[in-house]
Amino acid sequence: MSEFSLSLNDDQQQLKDWIHEFAVDVIRPAAHEWDEREEFPWPIVQEAAKIGLYGLDFIMNAMGDASGLTLPVAIEEIFWGDAGIGMAIMGSGLAAAGISGNGTPEQVIEWVPQCYGTPDDVKIGAFCVSEPDAGSDVSSLRTRAVYDEAKDEWVLNGTKAWITNGGIANVHVVVAAVDPELKGRGQASFVVPPGTKGLSQGQKYLKHGIKASHTAEVVLDDVRVPGRCLLGGKEKLDAKLARARERGKTGEAQPAMKTFEATRPAVGAQALGIARAAYEYALDYAKERKAFGKPIIMHQAIAFKLANMITRIDASRLLIWRAAWLARNGGFTNGEGSMSKYYASETAVRVTEEAIQILGGYGYTREYPVERWHRDAKIHTIFEGTSEIQQLVIARAISGMRVE
Ligand SMILES: Cc1cc2nc3c(=O)[nH]c(=O)nc-3n(C[C@H](O)[C@H](O)[C@H](O)COP(=O)(O)OP(=O)(O)OC[C@H]3O[C@@H](n4cnc5c(N)ncnc54)[C@H](O)[C@@H]3O)c2cc1C
């Protein structure tokens, strides 16, 4: 058990400074261009891989930290640089988390490195849960996984919607229904290895924000994967299904929910990075810009906005750090992971909107970055559990009741 502390240790401070430098020198200068191009920023991810910011070692180092703070600290700096590029750098982490959370040690060793490739041959991963008719309601997935015993293969059919890195990833982790009657308890996760026949990219979505992150449909048409691609293995799945059939439910979290629970403080940290970027920019601007003979920060209406922005930002960071620490040291008891993601996401939307207001007409134009930050912030109240779903998780945790 590690002590909870608000001071970063020397390694964490050095890491923070190092990522900040990369965000200032490489990510920020590229942000506008990739937002306009609306394409995956391969050259930037490759640069991140060359310095060791994108890759297996980085993730292992961050995940190995007992305090839990290394990952949110790193993510805040990356997203301070830019959220679209940030998602391109961090998106593979969801696939890696899906494998680590549900796979055997052998599966983790085999597949997680393939989500990242090497600095000379960068690869990406995708975690495919959502479907056109099942986003928040992950228990209603229609994608089916059927076991072909004669060949020891699983056959996957269905369509996944809004998948980060979908169709361009090396490794796709797919959550599918093995026994649809059991809803969430009848699902399992599968690795679809690179180059598997039948997996293709459907439409690429054009988005409101995080445009440098690739989001697309993934179509699974008789995709056959070997038995060893079932994460956790067949014996464990059979036992789980048998228990679920006997008792109606297993008490075990469904695979998709397990992954999302673990990654919530990290998603909160993404939103926090955007909010801090907008606040810092607006603060500097408010000290320079004059109206009615004085810097606009001398008008209480503007100064109070900034006071409110930094208060919410600091509160978000405290919630994120607490949740990240708890995730490694005893676990959540009151929906603390959801609290951190919910509060930081709503804060990012509000703070970036206030930043536009403080910059006035300039803030509304694409010459200044605050309108981009506002667009980028909004996704955080939607993906990896909407704000409403986070409140549902918190409400259930505090009441012990199945609030609907
Ligand atoms: C850019 C982007 C990237 C994404 N990346 C991925 C990815 O990599 N992998 C992946 O699997 N998915 C991904 N998603 C999908 C994302 O997780 C879903 O969009 C999200 O979970 C919401 O689902 P939905 O869009 O179906 O909305 P719905 O579930 O239809 O919700 C619509 C509205 O109803 C509300 N609502 C629904 N149920 C309830 C309830 N019980 N109580 C109160 N309110 C409710 C919601 O909060 C929301 O406001 C991504 C989405 C986007 C836009």
PDBQT file of the ligand as one rigid body, heavy atoms in Angstrom, charges set to zero:
ROOT
HETATM    1  C1  LIG A 501     -14.909  10.325 -30.770  1.00  0.00    +0.000 C 
HETATM    2  C2  LIG A 501     -15.448   9.078 -30.166  1.00  0.00    +0.000 A 
HETATM    3  C3  LIG A 501     -14.571   8.038 -29.857  1.00  0.00    +0.000 A 
HETATM    4  C4  LIG A 501     -15.067   6.849 -29.314  1.00  0.00    +0.000 A 
HETATM    5  N1  LIG A 501     -14.199   5.803 -29.101  1.00  0.00    +0.000 NA
HETATM    6  C5  LIG A 501     -14.712   4.590 -28.752  1.00  0.00    +0.000 A 
HETATM    7  C6  LIG A 501     -13.866   3.438 -28.707  1.00  0.00    +0.000 A 
HETATM    8  O1  LIG A 501     -12.658   3.507 -28.954  1.00  0.00    +0.000 OA
HETATM    9  N2  LIG A 501     -14.436   2.250 -28.395  1.00  0.00    +0.000 N 
HETATM   10  C7  LIG A 501     -15.760   2.115 -28.121  1.00  0.00    +0.000 A 
HETATM   11  O2  LIG A 501     -16.205   1.005 -27.843  1.00  0.00    +0.000 OA
HETATM   12  N3  LIG A 501     -16.597   3.186 -28.167  1.00  0.00    +0.000 NA
HETATM   13  C8  LIG A 501     -16.110   4.423 -28.474  1.00  0.00    +0.000 A 
HETATM   14  N4  LIG A 501     -16.946   5.516 -28.558  1.00  0.00    +0.000 N 
HETATM   15  C9  LIG A 501     -18.381   5.352 -28.285  1.00  0.00    +0.000 C 
HETATM   16  C10 LIG A 501     -18.811   6.002 -26.978  1.00  0.00    +0.000 C 
HETATM   17  O3  LIG A 501     -18.286   5.284 -25.881  1.00  0.00    +0.000 OA
HETATM   18  C11 LIG A 501     -20.358   6.079 -26.977  1.00  0.00    +0.000 C 
HETATM   19  O4  LIG A 501     -20.709   7.054 -27.931  1.00  0.00    +0.000 OA
HETATM   20  C12 LIG A 501     -20.878   6.454 -25.612  1.00  0.00    +0.000 C 
HETATM   21  O5  LIG A 501     -20.727   5.369 -24.725  1.00  0.00    +0.000 OA
HETATM   22  C13 LIG A 501     -22.367   6.835 -25.641  1.00  0.00    +0.000 C 
HETATM   23  O6  LIG A 501     -23.119   5.884 -26.298  1.00  0.00    +0.000 OA
HETATM   24  P1  LIG A 501     -24.172   6.343 -27.447  1.00  0.00    +0.000 P 
HETATM   25  O7  LIG A 501     -23.453   7.256 -28.327  1.00  0.00    +0.000 OA
HETATM   26  O8  LIG A 501     -24.803   5.129 -27.991  1.00  0.00    +0.000 OA
HETATM   27  O9  LIG A 501     -25.258   7.184 -26.660  1.00  0.00    +0.000 OA
HETATM   28  P2  LIG A 501     -26.598   6.604 -25.932  1.00  0.00    +0.000 P 
HETATM   29  O10 LIG A 501     -26.218   5.483 -25.075  1.00  0.00    +0.000 OA
HETATM   30  O11 LIG A 501     -27.629   6.381 -26.968  1.00  0.00    +0.000 OA
HETATM   31  O12 LIG A 501     -26.988   7.856 -25.073  1.00  0.00    +0.000 OA
HETATM   32  C14 LIG A 501     -27.657   8.992 -25.585  1.00  0.00    +0.000 C 
HETATM   33  C15 LIG A 501     -27.994   9.918 -24.429  1.00  0.00    +0.000 C 
HETATM   34  O13 LIG A 501     -28.851   9.225 -23.496  1.00  0.00    +0.000 OA
HETATM   35  C16 LIG A 501     -28.266   9.220 -22.212  1.00  0.00    +0.000 C 
HETATM   36  N5  LIG A 501     -28.571   7.953 -21.534  1.00  0.00    +0.000 N 
HETATM   37  C17 LIG A 501     -28.460   6.690 -22.024  1.00  0.00    +0.000 A 
HETATM   38  N6  LIG A 501     -28.802   5.797 -21.076  1.00  0.00    +0.000 NA
HETATM   39  C18 LIG A 501     -29.145   6.498 -19.958  1.00  0.00    +0.000 A 
HETATM   40  C19 LIG A 501     -29.589   6.149 -18.657  1.00  0.00    +0.000 A 
HETATM   41  N7  LIG A 501     -29.730   4.875 -18.286  1.00  0.00    +0.000 N 
HETATM   42  N8  LIG A 501     -29.844   7.138 -17.792  1.00  0.00    +0.000 NA
HETATM   43  C20 LIG A 501     -29.689   8.440 -18.141  1.00  0.00    +0.000 A 
HETATM   44  N9  LIG A 501     -29.267   8.840 -19.366  1.00  0.00    +0.000 NA
HETATM   45  C21 LIG A 501     -28.993   7.877 -20.259  1.00  0.00    +0.000 A 
HETATM   46  C22 LIG A 501     -26.771   9.366 -22.451  1.00  0.00    +0.000 C 
HETATM   47  O14 LIG A 501     -26.099   9.867 -21.316  1.00  0.00    +0.000 OA
HETATM   48  C23 LIG A 501     -26.745  10.323 -23.625  1.00  0.00    +0.000 C 
HETATM   49  O15 LIG A 501     -26.893  11.647 -23.166  1.00  0.00    +0.000 OA
HETATM   50  C24 LIG A 501     -16.456   6.724 -29.050  1.00  0.00    +0.000 A 
HETATM   51  C25 LIG A 501     -17.321   7.782 -29.341  1.00  0.00    +0.000 A 
HETATM   52  C26 LIG A 501     -16.838   8.927 -29.916  1.00  0.00    +0.000 A 
HETATM   53  C27 LIG A 501     -17.819  10.014 -30.273  1.00  0.00    +0.000 C 
ENDROOT
TORSDOF 0
